[in-house]
Amino acid sequence: MMSEPVVYWDTSAILSALFRDEHSAAAATHARSPGFHFVASLGWTEAYAVMGRLEREGALSKLLVDAARDALESGPWRRINAGPNWKSVPLLARLWPLRGADLWHLATAKELQSGIPELTLLSFDERLNLAAKGEGLLRT
């Protein structure tokens, strides 16, 4: 067992750390907290997709998007090559009403938790948080 907290960040948590929204203060607190902060390829990819869209549509200046890219690259996250267990996805899909990417994050976190029991999932999506709590991935 690891002695420090182990947190898996979903896309909503990453984006709240990069762009100001109602969850940014909580995301910043988590980002500054000690422990291991994991981000998988899907969250990483989705964050880059959002940044590209914001820049292409002119919603944010290139300067601000570049700052967000720098923050993603230098943030507290350890990039991991992880994904869901193929057998867990159908089971979790029957239990929880989640969008595809959120189901992927839940199943991936469950897969990581099998080797790291203290792992928790950080999300600002209500449905994903409900599922994460039900699966023992949130500590309240």
Legacy VTK file of the C-alpha trace (Angstrom):
# vtk DataFile Version 3.0
C-alpha trace
ASCII
DATASET POLYDATA
POINTS 140 float
0.000 0.000 0.000
1.106 3.516 -0.772
1.246 5.924 2.154
0.339 9.008 0.130
-3.026 9.635 -1.530
-3.447 8.311 -5.058
-5.889 10.276 -7.204
-7.058 9.479 -10.717
-8.234 12.653 -12.491
-11.019 12.428 -15.064
-11.438 14.942 -17.874
-13.770 17.242 -15.916
-11.225 17.551 -13.116
-8.365 18.247 -15.519
-10.345 20.933 -17.327
-11.380 22.584 -14.050
-7.710 22.781 -13.115
-6.858 24.394 -16.457
-9.829 26.736 -16.996
-11.745 28.793 -14.448
-15.156 27.356 -13.615
-17.198 26.614 -10.491
-14.899 23.692 -9.615
-11.534 25.370 -10.223
-10.835 26.158 -6.566
-11.383 22.520 -5.586
-9.280 21.328 -8.524
-6.449 23.675 -7.523
-6.604 22.413 -3.931
-6.354 18.823 -5.151
-3.523 19.698 -7.545
-1.502 21.185 -4.679
-2.151 18.259 -2.357
0.582 15.692 -1.785
0.346 12.279 -3.303
0.234 10.693 -6.708
-1.956 12.307 -9.354
-2.704 10.131 -12.368
-4.168 11.088 -15.723
-4.842 8.495 -18.386
-4.608 8.964 -22.126
-8.342 9.606 -22.588
-8.456 12.564 -20.178
-5.220 13.910 -21.606
-6.550 13.607 -25.160
-9.917 15.150 -24.321
-8.201 18.101 -22.617
-6.111 18.734 -25.729
-9.228 18.439 -27.910
-11.009 21.070 -25.806
-8.017 23.396 -25.974
-7.812 23.026 -29.749
-11.536 23.735 -30.142
-11.379 26.801 -27.870
-8.490 28.193 -29.903
-10.027 27.412 -33.319
-13.371 28.957 -32.353
-11.686 32.044 -30.906
-13.287 31.481 -27.490
-9.863 32.009 -25.905
-6.755 33.698 -27.191
-3.797 31.669 -28.364
-1.867 33.036 -25.378
-4.410 31.644 -22.875
-4.680 28.301 -24.641
-0.884 28.025 -24.747
-0.811 28.747 -21.005
-3.340 25.947 -20.460
-1.216 23.588 -22.576
1.843 24.496 -20.492
-0.137 23.882 -17.296
-1.257 20.478 -18.563
2.326 19.545 -19.393
3.737 20.780 -16.084
0.848 19.932 -13.748
1.001 17.418 -10.929
-0.163 14.569 -13.167
1.706 11.438 -13.945
0.656 10.215 -17.345
-0.277 6.562 -17.275
-1.057 4.099 -19.998
-4.139 2.555 -18.495
-7.532 1.518 -19.693
-10.528 -0.439 -18.552
-10.743 -4.161 -18.156
-12.818 -5.405 -21.087
-15.017 -7.506 -18.798
-15.799 -4.685 -16.366
-17.204 -2.262 -18.948
-20.413 -4.237 -19.691
-20.986 -4.828 -15.984
-20.507 -1.187 -15.028
-22.631 -0.050 -17.988
-25.548 -2.065 -16.614
-25.178 -0.484 -13.181
-24.516 3.170 -13.909
-26.122 5.584 -16.425
-22.914 7.143 -17.734
-21.765 8.625 -21.017
-19.112 6.623 -22.845
-16.073 8.604 -21.726
-17.280 8.657 -18.116
-17.843 4.893 -18.193
-14.304 4.533 -19.549
-12.895 6.638 -16.689
-14.891 4.665 -14.090
-13.784 1.305 -15.479
-10.175 2.473 -15.769
-10.174 3.731 -12.184
-11.615 0.381 -11.051
-8.853 -1.425 -12.946
-6.197 0.760 -11.302
-7.841 0.291 -7.909
-7.379 -3.473 -8.202
-3.628 -2.876 -7.840
-3.802 0.342 -5.799
-6.638 -0.099 -3.266
-6.337 3.440 -1.904
-6.906 5.021 -5.339
-9.734 7.546 -5.570
-11.334 9.160 -8.582
-11.527 12.938 -8.885
-14.398 14.139 -11.034
-16.775 17.070 -11.056
-19.446 15.156 -12.958
-22.376 14.314 -10.653
-23.319 11.033 -12.333
-19.731 9.837 -12.439
-19.257 10.772 -8.779
-22.360 8.802 -7.820
-21.021 5.770 -9.683
-17.527 6.253 -8.226
-18.983 6.364 -4.721
-20.979 3.229 -5.415
-17.836 1.488 -6.636
-15.734 2.511 -3.632
-13.678 5.073 -5.547
-14.696 8.127 -3.495
-13.763 8.695 0.099
-16.245 10.996 1.815
LINES 1 141
140 0 1 2 3 4 5 6 7 8 9 10 11 12 13 14 15 16 17 18 19 20 21 22 23 24 25 26 27 28 29 30 31 32 33 34 35 36 37 38 39 40 41 42 43 44 45 46 47 48 49 50 51 52 53 54 55 56 57 58 59 60 61 62 63 64 65 66 67 68 69 70 71 72 73 74 75 76 77 78 79 80 81 82 83 84 85 86 87 88 89 90 91 92 93 94 95 96 97 98 99 100 101 102 103 104 105 106 107 108 109 110 111 112 113 114 115 116 117 118 119 120 121 122 123 124 125 126 127 128 129 130 131 132 133 134 135 136 137 138 139
